[in-house]
């Protein structure tokens, strides 16, 4: 998989909403209970249980989205060198499933998770915002996040796994960028043998290959390198971005950005 690091596509004005979204993602990430331990070293059982409870209370869960009701009291097991340890029973209350989708867009499961997502948003979000206008771009971003979450949920309606991350919404941004700027040059790190080489590629190659991988992983045709990734959500988010960008073309070319 290629890793984009820069695009040659200037904007007409400062991408305020993109910067704000990136900042909010980091603010929410640092508000998670044990963020300093996520992905760094070994979590204790108490920390793992605390983090899982936080995600259950705030993140989207497919079963809750498709049934519009909260999970019954439940508990998780943590595997340790000494065996399996049970977390305290979690009883959710006051959580609104449809609002949990919004919250989940600003939560992340680790440092690599958030840094990868924010890299893609940083590179591609500014031009999409410039094209849509700030207000429309924000609404577009959130809508793609909802399509991604509910699309994944109805693909696995009884799943009780928590969905966290901005990748569904960002996938929508990538889809729109592909439609709007297919020939823009994107400097990307391309794996050759055991090293990564920076190469300038057209956006349609970078984003098209990214989507193809997500689709293959979601369909089970290819073996994903990372477990627990909601690839189907990426597919739905990307598709939503493509469709909206295509439908919005006449509006975007005949009106002034808001």
ZANUGU-491938 format. One record per residue (C-alpha): x, y, z; residue number from 0; residue in three letters. Coordinates in steps of 0.5 Angstrom, whole numbers, padded with zeros to 4 digits, always signed. Last residue first. Layout:
BEGIN
+-------+-------+-------+------+------+
|     u |     v |     w | resi | resn |
+-------+-------+-------+------+------+
|     X |     Y |     Z |  NUM |  ALA |
...
+-------+-------+-------+------+------+
This chain:
BEGIN
+-------+-------+-------+------+------+
|     u |     v |     w | resi | resn |
+-------+-------+-------+------+------+
| -0039 | +0058 | +0004 |  257 |  UNK |
| -0036 | +0057 | -0003 |  256 |  UNK |
| -0039 | +0061 | -0009 |  255 |  UNK |
| -0044 | +0058 | -0013 |  254 |  UNK |
| -0044 | +0055 | -0021 |  253 |  UNK |
| -0038 | +0050 | -0021 |  252 |  UNK |
| -0040 | +0047 | -0014 |  251 |  UNK |
| -0047 | +0046 | -0015 |  250 |  UNK |
| -0046 | +0043 | -0022 |  249 |  UNK |
| -0041 | +0038 | -0019 |  248 |  UNK |
| -0045 | +0037 | -0013 |  247 |  UNK |
| -0048 | +0030 | -0015 |  246 |  UNK |
| -0041 | +0027 | -0017 |  245 |  UNK |
| -0038 | +0030 | -0011 |  244 |  UNK |
| -0044 | +0027 | -0007 |  243 |  UNK |
| -0043 | +0020 | -0010 |  242 |  UNK |
| -0036 | +0019 | -0009 |  241 |  UNK |
| -0036 | +0021 | -0002 |  240 |  UNK |
| -0042 | +0016 | -0001 |  239 |  UNK |
| -0037 | +0011 | -0004 |  238 |  UNK |
| -0031 | +0013 | +0000 |  237 |  UNK |
| -0035 | +0012 | +0007 |  236 |  UNK |
| -0039 | +0006 | +0005 |  235 |  UNK |
| -0032 | +0003 | +0003 |  234 |  UNK |
| -0029 | +0005 | +0009 |  233 |  UNK |
| -0034 | +0002 | +0014 |  232 |  UNK |
| -0033 | -0004 | +0010 |  231 |  UNK |
| -0026 | -0004 | +0012 |  230 |  UNK |
| -0028 | -0004 | +0020 |  229 |  UNK |
| -0021 | -0005 | +0022 |  228 |  UNK |
| -0020 | -0010 | +0028 |  227 |  UNK |
| -0014 | -0014 | +0026 |  226 |  UNK |
| -0009 | -0011 | +0022 |  225 |  UNK |
| -0005 | -0014 | +0016 |  224 |  UNK |
| -0011 | -0015 | +0012 |  223 |  UNK |
| -0012 | -0022 | +0008 |  222 |  UNK |
| -0015 | -0021 | +0001 |  221 |  UNK |
| -0021 | -0023 | -0002 |  220 |  UNK |
| -0025 | -0023 | +0005 |  219 |  UNK |
| -0030 | -0018 | +0002 |  218 |  UNK |
| -0028 | -0012 | +0007 |  217 |  UNK |
| -0021 | -0013 | +0005 |  216 |  UNK |
| -0022 | -0013 | -0002 |  215 |  UNK |
| -0026 | -0007 | -0002 |  214 |  UNK |
| -0021 | -0003 | +0003 |  213 |  UNK |
| -0015 | -0005 | -0002 |  212 |  UNK |
| -0019 | -0003 | -0008 |  211 |  UNK |
| -0020 | +0004 | -0004 |  210 |  UNK |
| -0013 | +0005 | -0003 |  209 |  UNK |
| -0011 | +0003 | -0010 |  208 |  UNK |
| -0016 | +0008 | -0013 |  207 |  UNK |
| -0014 | +0014 | -0008 |  206 |  UNK |
| -0006 | +0013 | -0010 |  205 |  UNK |
| -0007 | +0012 | -0017 |  204 |  UNK |
| -0013 | +0017 | -0018 |  203 |  UNK |
| -0009 | +0022 | -0014 |  202 |  UNK |
| -0003 | +0022 | -0020 |  201 |  UNK |
| +0003 | +0019 | -0017 |  200 |  UNK |
| +0010 | +0023 | -0015 |  199 |  UNK |
| +0014 | +0018 | -0012 |  198 |  UNK |
| +0018 | +0017 | -0005 |  197 |  UNK |
| +0021 | +0011 | -0004 |  196 |  UNK |
| +0020 | +0006 | +0002 |  195 |  UNK |
| +0025 | +0001 | +0003 |  194 |  UNK |
| +0025 | -0007 | +0004 |  193 |  UNK |
| +0024 | -0009 | -0003 |  192 |  UNK |
| +0020 | -0003 | -0006 |  191 |  UNK |
| +0015 | +0000 | -0002 |  190 |  UNK |
| +0012 | +0007 | -0005 |  189 |  UNK |
| +0012 | +0013 | +0000 |  188 |  UNK |
| +0007 | +0018 | -0004 |  187 |  UNK |
| +0008 | +0025 | -0007 |  186 |  UNK |
| +0001 | +0026 | -0010 |  185 |  UNK |
| +0000 | +0030 | -0016 |  184 |  UNK |
| -0007 | +0032 | -0018 |  183 |  UNK |
| -0010 | +0028 | -0024 |  182 |  UNK |
| -0016 | +0026 | -0020 |  181 |  UNK |
| -0018 | +0032 | -0017 |  180 |  UNK |
| -0025 | +0033 | -0016 |  179 |  UNK |
| -0028 | +0026 | -0017 |  178 |  UNK |
| -0022 | +0023 | -0013 |  177 |  UNK |
| -0022 | +0028 | -0008 |  176 |  UNK |
| -0029 | +0027 | -0006 |  175 |  UNK |
| -0028 | +0019 | -0005 |  174 |  UNK |
| -0022 | +0021 | -0001 |  173 |  UNK |
| -0026 | +0026 | +0003 |  172 |  UNK |
| -0031 | +0020 | +0004 |  171 |  UNK |
| -0026 | +0016 | +0007 |  170 |  UNK |
| -0024 | +0021 | +0012 |  169 |  UNK |
| -0031 | +0020 | +0015 |  168 |  UNK |
| -0031 | +0013 | +0015 |  167 |  UNK |
| -0023 | +0014 | +0018 |  166 |  UNK |
| -0025 | +0018 | +0024 |  165 |  UNK |
| -0024 | +0013 | +0029 |  164 |  UNK |
| -0028 | +0008 | +0034 |  163 |  UNK |
| -0033 | +0003 | +0032 |  162 |  UNK |
| -0034 | -0002 | +0038 |  161 |  UNK |
| -0035 | -0009 | +0037 |  160 |  UNK |
| -0042 | -0012 | +0039 |  159 |  UNK |
| -0044 | -0014 | +0032 |  158 |  UNK |
| -0051 | -0016 | +0031 |  157 |  UNK |
| -0052 | -0012 | +0025 |  156 |  UNK |
| -0046 | -0014 | +0021 |  155 |  UNK |
| -0047 | -0011 | +0014 |  154 |  UNK |
| -0052 | -0006 | +0017 |  153 |  UNK |
| -0047 | -0004 | +0022 |  152 |  UNK |
| -0042 | -0003 | +0017 |  151 |  UNK |
| -0047 | +0002 | +0013 |  150 |  UNK |
| -0049 | +0005 | +0019 |  149 |  UNK |
| -0042 | +0007 | +0021 |  148 |  UNK |
| -0040 | +0009 | +0014 |  147 |  UNK |
| -0046 | +0013 | +0012 |  146 |  UNK |
| -0046 | +0017 | +0019 |  145 |  UNK |
| -0038 | +0019 | +0018 |  144 |  UNK |
| -0040 | +0021 | +0010 |  143 |  UNK |
| -0046 | +0025 | +0013 |  142 |  UNK |
| -0041 | +0028 | +0018 |  141 |  UNK |
| -0036 | +0030 | +0013 |  140 |  UNK |
| -0041 | +0033 | +0008 |  139 |  UNK |
| -0044 | +0037 | +0013 |  138 |  UNK |
| -0037 | +0040 | +0015 |  137 |  UNK |
| -0036 | +0041 | +0007 |  136 |  UNK |
| -0042 | +0045 | +0006 |  135 |  UNK |
| -0041 | +0050 | +0012 |  134 |  UNK |
| -0033 | +0051 | +0010 |  133 |  UNK |
| -0034 | +0051 | +0002 |  132 |  UNK |
| -0035 | +0045 | -0002 |  131 |  UNK |
| -0028 | +0046 | -0007 |  130 |  UNK |
| -0024 | +0049 | -0001 |  129 |  UNK |
| -0026 | +0044 | +0004 |  128 |  UNK |
| -0024 | +0038 | -0001 |  127 |  UNK |
| -0018 | +0042 | -0002 |  126 |  UNK |
| -0016 | +0042 | +0005 |  125 |  UNK |
| -0018 | +0035 | +0007 |  124 |  UNK |
| -0013 | +0031 | +0002 |  123 |  UNK |
| -0007 | +0032 | +0006 |  122 |  UNK |
| -0009 | +0034 | +0013 |  121 |  UNK |
| -0015 | +0029 | +0013 |  120 |  UNK |
| -0010 | +0023 | +0010 |  119 |  UNK |
| -0005 | +0025 | +0016 |  118 |  UNK |
| -0010 | +0025 | +0021 |  117 |  UNK |
| -0012 | +0018 | +0020 |  116 |  UNK |
| -0005 | +0015 | +0020 |  115 |  UNK |
| -0004 | +0019 | +0026 |  114 |  UNK |
| -0010 | +0017 | +0030 |  113 |  UNK |
| -0010 | +0010 | +0029 |  112 |  UNK |
| -0002 | +0010 | +0030 |  111 |  UNK |
| -0003 | +0013 | +0037 |  110 |  UNK |
| -0008 | +0008 | +0039 |  109 |  UNK |
| -0016 | +0006 | +0039 |  108 |  UNK |
| -0019 | +0013 | +0037 |  107 |  UNK |
| -0025 | +0017 | +0038 |  106 |  UNK |
| -0027 | +0023 | +0034 |  105 |  UNK |
| -0032 | +0020 | +0030 |  104 |  UNK |
| -0034 | +0015 | +0035 |  103 |  UNK |
| -0038 | +0021 | +0038 |  102 |  UNK |
| -0042 | +0023 | +0032 |  101 |  UNK |
| -0044 | +0015 | +0031 |  100 |  UNK |
| -0046 | +0015 | +0039 |   99 |  UNK |
| -0051 | +0021 | +0037 |   98 |  UNK |
| -0055 | +0015 | +0034 |   97 |  UNK |
| -0054 | +0010 | +0039 |   96 |  UNK |
| -0057 | +0015 | +0045 |   95 |  UNK |
| -0053 | +0013 | +0051 |   94 |  UNK |
| -0057 | +0015 | +0058 |   93 |  UNK |
| -0055 | +0008 | +0061 |   92 |  UNK |
| -0050 | +0003 | +0059 |   91 |  UNK |
| -0049 | -0003 | +0065 |   90 |  UNK |
| -0042 | -0005 | +0064 |   89 |  UNK |
| -0040 | -0011 | +0069 |   88 |  UNK |
| -0033 | -0011 | +0072 |   87 |  UNK |
| -0027 | -0014 | +0068 |   86 |  UNK |
| -0026 | -0021 | +0068 |   85 |  UNK |
| -0019 | -0024 | +0068 |   84 |  UNK |
| -0017 | -0030 | +0063 |   83 |  UNK |
| -0010 | -0033 | +0065 |   82 |  UNK |
| -0003 | -0031 | +0069 |   81 |  UNK |
| +0000 | -0028 | +0062 |   80 |  UNK |
| -0006 | -0024 | +0061 |   79 |  UNK |
| -0012 | -0024 | +0057 |   78 |  UNK |
| -0018 | -0019 | +0059 |   77 |  UNK |
| -0025 | -0021 | +0059 |   76 |  UNK |
| -0031 | -0017 | +0058 |   75 |  UNK |
| -0037 | -0016 | +0061 |   74 |  UNK |
| -0044 | -0015 | +0060 |   73 |  UNK |
| -0051 | -0011 | +0062 |   72 |  UNK |
| -0056 | -0011 | +0056 |   71 |  UNK |
| -0053 | -0007 | +0050 |   70 |  UNK |
| -0057 | -0001 | +0049 |   69 |  UNK |
| -0063 | +0000 | +0044 |   68 |  UNK |
| -0064 | +0002 | +0037 |   67 |  UNK |
| -0064 | -0005 | +0034 |   66 |  UNK |
| -0059 | -0003 | +0028 |   65 |  UNK |
| -0055 | +0002 | +0031 |   64 |  UNK |
| -0054 | -0001 | +0038 |   63 |  UNK |
| -0052 | -0008 | +0035 |   62 |  UNK |
| -0047 | -0004 | +0031 |   61 |  UNK |
| -0044 | -0001 | +0037 |   60 |  UNK |
| -0042 | +0007 | +0036 |   59 |  UNK |
| -0037 | +0009 | +0041 |   58 |  UNK |
| -0039 | +0013 | +0048 |   57 |  UNK |
| -0041 | +0009 | +0054 |   56 |  UNK |
| -0038 | +0002 | +0050 |   55 |  UNK |
| -0031 | +0006 | +0049 |   54 |  UNK |
| -0030 | +0009 | +0056 |   53 |  UNK |
| -0032 | +0002 | +0059 |   52 |  UNK |
| -0027 | -0001 | +0054 |   51 |  UNK |
| -0022 | +0004 | +0056 |   50 |  UNK |
| -0023 | +0002 | +0064 |   49 |  UNK |
| -0022 | -0005 | +0063 |   48 |  UNK |
| -0016 | -0004 | +0059 |   47 |  UNK |
| -0013 | +0000 | +0065 |   46 |  UNK |
| -0015 | -0004 | +0070 |   45 |  UNK |
| -0012 | -0010 | +0067 |   44 |  UNK |
| -0006 | -0006 | +0066 |   43 |  UNK |
| -0003 | -0004 | +0059 |   42 |  UNK |
| +0003 | -0006 | +0057 |   41 |  UNK |
| +0008 | -0001 | +0053 |   40 |  UNK |
| +0006 | +0004 | +0048 |   39 |  UNK |
| +0000 | +0003 | +0044 |   38 |  UNK |
| -0005 | +0006 | +0049 |   37 |  UNK |
| -0002 | +0007 | +0055 |   36 |  UNK |
| -0002 | +0015 | +0055 |   35 |  UNK |
| -0009 | +0015 | +0053 |   34 |  UNK |
| -0011 | +0011 | +0059 |   33 |  UNK |
| -0018 | +0015 | +0060 |   32 |  UNK |
| -0019 | +0018 | +0053 |   31 |  UNK |
| -0019 | +0026 | +0054 |   30 |  UNK |
| -0012 | +0026 | +0049 |   29 |  UNK |
| -0016 | +0023 | +0044 |   28 |  UNK |
| -0022 | +0028 | +0044 |   27 |  UNK |
| -0017 | +0033 | +0044 |   26 |  UNK |
| -0013 | +0030 | +0038 |   25 |  UNK |
| -0020 | +0029 | +0034 |   24 |  UNK |
| -0022 | +0036 | +0036 |   23 |  UNK |
| -0015 | +0039 | +0033 |   22 |  UNK |
| -0016 | +0035 | +0026 |   21 |  UNK |
| -0023 | +0037 | +0026 |   20 |  UNK |
| -0021 | +0045 | +0027 |   19 |  UNK |
| -0015 | +0044 | +0022 |   18 |  UNK |
| -0020 | +0041 | +0017 |   17 |  UNK |
| -0025 | +0047 | +0018 |   16 |  UNK |
| -0021 | +0052 | +0018 |   15 |  UNK |
| -0018 | +0050 | +0011 |   14 |  UNK |
| -0014 | +0057 | +0009 |   13 |  UNK |
| -0016 | +0060 | +0003 |   12 |  UNK |
| -0015 | +0059 | -0005 |   11 |  UNK |
| -0012 | +0052 | -0004 |   10 |  UNK |
| -0006 | +0049 | -0008 |    9 |  UNK |
| -0006 | +0042 | -0010 |    8 |  UNK |
| +0001 | +0039 | -0011 |    7 |  UNK |
| +0000 | +0033 | -0005 |    6 |  UNK |
| +0004 | +0031 | +0000 |    5 |  UNK |
| +0006 | +0025 | +0005 |    4 |  UNK |
| +0001 | +0019 | +0001 |    3 |  UNK |
| +0003 | +0012 | +0004 |    2 |  UNK |
| +0003 | +0007 | -0002 |    1 |  UNK |
| +0000 | +0000 | +0000 |    0 |  UNK |
+-------+-------+-------+------+------+
